[in-house]
Amino acid sequence: MFCIVSTAQTTYYYKLTKKKVSGVISENVSGGQFITIIKDGCYESDKEGFSVNHGKIKYNRTENGYLIYFGPTYYGENTMVQFKSDYSSFNIKTMDGDVYVYKRATPPAGVTTCSLIRKPTPTTTPSSQPFIPPVPVTTYPVTTYPQTTTSSSSSSSTSSSRPTTTTPAKRVCNRCHGTGRQEKNDGTCFGLGNKYCNECNQTVPCSHYHTTCQLCHGKGYL
């Protein structure tokens, strides 16, 4: 049985407050998860910090003020977990694009473990596997053909007849307007509020960020 216990860890309880499934937002939700934070990751646990055997979620990077983790959760083997920097709330985003919003809270009386725990996958013994005979591989002879050659006079005639090319003039990228940067809003921080953008010098939704222009690849011109 897989179990995670760390000497340097902090366990918080998070209440499910909102979800977006198949594009539909709903606040008719309930339940919560205990999350134990360790040095290089986190995992779903019980109140005492013992893993509920979903596996370890590994820290990946810090992006736009949010801590990004990837790994197995109740919702799937490869989910993105996006924490606020103070661990006061987080989102779980699945491979299908569904998002679940959790906020830190006091656990209800009597609640000692996660409300959502996956059932263990039953294992099969080798004896129960049906025997599948190997499929014979049929090989076929390869037919080769003689290569044709062209005379030097023909190749020189071809090269001399090629039109000359000119380098097109540069023009300002119409997507980033010459800055080499473009705005994006990917929606991954659904439910985490607004933030201040240093490039725009204004308050923007938390899903807003800037990245290298995909049209001019950061050059500012085409």
C-alpha positions as CSV (number, residue, x, y, z in Angstrom):
1,M,0.0,0.0,0.0
2,F,1.3,3.4,-1.0
3,C,1.6,5.8,1.9
4,I,3.2,9.3,2.2
5,V,4.4,10.6,5.6
6,S,6.8,13.6,5.8
7,T,8.4,15.1,8.8
8,A,8.1,18.7,7.3
9,Q,4.5,19.0,6.3
10,T,1.3,21.1,6.8
11,T,-2.2,19.7,6.4
12,Y,-5.2,22.0,5.5
13,Y,-8.8,21.3,4.9
14,Y,-10.4,22.7,1.8
15,K,-14.1,23.0,1.1
16,L,-15.5,22.5,-2.4
17,T,-17.2,25.8,-3.3
18,K,-17.8,25.7,-7.1
19,K,-17.3,23.6,-10.2
20,K,-17.4,24.0,-14.0
21,V,-18.1,20.7,-15.7
22,S,-18.6,20.6,-19.5
23,G,-18.7,24.4,-19.5
24,V,-21.6,24.6,-17.0
25,I,-20.8,26.5,-13.7
26,S,-22.5,25.2,-10.5
27,E,-22.3,26.2,-6.9
28,N,-24.6,23.3,-5.8
29,V,-21.7,21.3,-4.4
30,S,-20.6,19.8,-1.1
31,G,-17.7,18.0,0.5
32,G,-14.0,18.8,0.9
33,Q,-10.5,17.4,0.8
34,F,-7.6,17.4,3.2
35,I,-4.4,18.5,1.4
36,T,-0.9,17.9,3.0
37,I,1.8,20.3,1.7
38,I,5.4,19.0,1.7
39,K,8.7,20.4,0.4
40,D,8.4,19.5,-3.3
41,G,4.7,18.7,-3.7
42,C,1.4,17.8,-1.9
43,Y,-1.1,15.0,-1.7
44,E,-4.7,14.3,-0.6
45,S,-4.7,13.0,2.9
46,D,-6.6,12.5,6.1
47,K,-6.6,15.0,9.0
48,E,-3.4,13.5,10.4
49,G,-1.5,13.9,7.1
50,F,-1.6,10.2,6.0
51,S,-2.1,9.8,2.3
52,V,-5.5,8.4,1.0
53,N,-3.4,6.7,-1.7
54,H,-4.2,8.9,-4.7
55,G,-0.4,9.6,-5.1
56,K,1.9,12.6,-4.9
57,I,1.2,15.8,-6.7
58,K,4.5,17.4,-7.7
59,Y,5.3,21.1,-7.8
60,N,6.0,22.2,-11.3
61,R,6.4,26.0,-11.4
62,T,5.2,29.4,-10.2
63,E,3.3,31.3,-12.9
64,N,1.6,34.8,-12.6
65,G,1.7,34.5,-8.8
66,Y,0.2,31.1,-8.6
67,L,1.8,27.8,-7.6
68,I,1.3,25.1,-10.3
69,Y,1.3,21.4,-9.4
70,F,0.7,18.3,-11.6
71,G,-0.2,14.8,-10.6
72,P,-2.8,12.3,-9.5
73,T,-5.9,13.4,-7.6
74,Y,-9.4,12.0,-7.0
75,Y,-10.4,13.5,-10.4
76,G,-7.7,11.8,-12.5
77,E,-4.1,10.6,-12.8
78,N,-2.8,13.8,-14.6
79,T,-4.5,16.9,-13.2
80,M,-3.3,20.4,-12.7
81,V,-3.6,21.9,-9.2
82,Q,-3.3,25.7,-9.1
83,F,-2.7,27.2,-5.6
84,K,-2.8,30.8,-4.5
85,S,0.6,31.7,-3.1
86,D,-0.7,31.6,0.5
87,Y,-2.5,28.3,0.0
88,S,-5.8,29.9,0.9
89,S,-7.5,28.3,-2.1
90,F,-6.8,26.1,-5.2
91,N,-8.3,24.9,-8.4
92,I,-8.2,21.4,-9.9
93,K,-8.3,21.3,-13.7
94,T,-8.8,17.9,-15.4
95,M,-7.6,16.7,-18.8
96,D,-11.2,17.3,-20.0
97,G,-11.1,20.9,-19.0
98,D,-13.4,20.6,-16.0
99,V,-12.5,22.9,-13.0
100,Y,-13.2,22.4,-9.3
101,V,-12.7,25.3,-6.9
102,Y,-11.6,24.7,-3.3
103,K,-11.2,27.2,-0.5
104,R,-9.5,26.6,2.9
105,A,-11.9,26.2,5.8
106,T,-12.3,24.7,9.2
107,P,-13.2,21.0,8.8
108,P,-16.8,20.1,9.9
109,A,-17.2,18.3,13.2
110,G,-16.4,14.6,12.9
111,V,-14.8,14.9,9.4
112,T,-11.3,13.3,9.5
113,T,-10.5,12.4,5.9
114,C,-11.3,13.4,2.3
115,S,-15.0,13.2,1.2
116,L,-13.8,12.0,-2.2
117,I,-11.5,8.9,-2.2
118,R,-11.0,6.7,-5.2
119,K,-11.7,3.0,-4.9
120,P,-8.6,0.8,-5.3
121,T,-8.2,-0.7,-8.8
122,P,-8.6,-4.5,-8.6
123,T,-5.5,-6.4,-9.7
124,T,-5.5,-9.5,-11.9
125,T,-3.2,-12.5,-11.6
126,P,-1.2,-13.8,-14.6
127,S,-3.1,-17.1,-14.5
128,S,-6.4,-15.3,-15.3
129,Q,-5.0,-13.7,-18.4
130,P,-6.0,-15.6,-21.7
131,F,-3.2,-16.8,-23.8
132,I,-2.9,-14.9,-27.1
133,P,-0.6,-16.6,-29.6
134,P,1.9,-14.3,-31.4
135,V,1.0,-13.1,-34.8
136,P,3.4,-14.3,-37.5
137,V,5.1,-11.4,-39.4
138,T,5.1,-11.8,-43.2
139,T,8.0,-10.2,-45.1
140,Y,8.0,-9.2,-48.7
141,P,10.9,-8.7,-51.1
142,V,11.8,-5.1,-51.8
143,T,12.0,-4.2,-55.5
144,T,14.7,-1.7,-56.4
145,Y,14.8,0.5,-59.5
146,P,17.9,2.0,-61.2
147,Q,18.4,5.7,-60.6
148,T,18.3,8.1,-63.5
149,T,20.9,10.8,-63.9
150,T,20.8,14.1,-65.6
151,S,23.6,15.6,-67.7
152,S,25.7,18.5,-66.4
153,S,24.5,20.7,-69.3
154,S,20.9,20.1,-68.3
155,S,21.5,20.9,-64.6
156,S,23.4,24.1,-65.5
157,S,20.6,25.1,-67.8
158,T,18.0,24.5,-65.1
159,S,20.0,26.5,-62.5
160,S,20.5,29.4,-64.9
161,S,16.8,29.6,-65.6
162,R,15.8,29.9,-62.0
163,P,14.2,33.3,-61.1
164,T,16.1,35.5,-58.7
165,T,14.4,36.1,-55.3
166,T,14.3,39.3,-53.2
167,T,14.0,39.6,-49.5
168,P,10.5,41.0,-48.5
169,A,10.4,44.2,-46.5
170,K,9.8,43.9,-42.7
171,R,6.4,45.1,-41.4
172,V,5.1,45.6,-37.8
173,C,3.3,42.5,-36.5
174,N,-0.5,43.3,-36.5
175,R,-1.1,41.0,-33.5
176,C,1.4,42.4,-30.9
177,H,1.8,45.8,-32.6
178,G,5.6,45.5,-32.5
179,T,6.0,44.6,-28.8
180,G,6.7,40.9,-29.3
181,R,4.2,40.1,-26.5
182,Q,0.5,39.2,-26.6
183,E,-2.3,39.0,-24.0
184,K,-3.9,35.7,-23.2
185,N,-6.8,34.5,-21.0
186,D,-6.8,30.8,-20.5
187,G,-9.4,30.5,-17.7
188,T,-7.2,28.1,-15.6
189,C,-7.6,30.1,-12.4
190,F,-11.4,30.1,-12.5
191,G,-12.8,31.4,-9.1
192,L,-9.5,32.8,-7.8
193,G,-10.4,36.5,-8.2
194,N,-8.5,39.4,-9.9
195,K,-4.8,40.5,-9.9
196,Y,-2.7,43.5,-11.0
197,C,-0.8,43.2,-14.3
198,N,2.5,45.0,-14.5
199,E,2.5,45.1,-18.3
200,C,-1.0,46.6,-18.6
201,N,-0.7,48.7,-15.4
202,Q,-4.2,47.8,-14.3
203,T,-6.3,45.2,-12.5
204,V,-7.2,42.2,-14.7
205,P,-8.9,38.8,-14.2
206,C,-6.6,36.2,-12.7
207,S,-6.7,34.2,-16.0
208,H,-5.0,37.2,-17.8
209,Y,-1.3,37.0,-18.7
210,H,1.3,38.0,-21.3
211,T,3.3,35.6,-23.4
212,T,5.6,35.7,-26.5
213,C,3.6,36.6,-29.6
214,Q,2.8,33.4,-31.5
215,L,2.6,35.2,-34.9
216,C,6.0,37.0,-35.0
217,H,7.6,34.7,-32.3
218,G,8.6,37.8,-30.2
219,K,10.4,39.7,-33.0
220,G,7.7,42.4,-33.3
221,Y,7.7,42.3,-37.1
222,L,6.8,40.0,-39.9
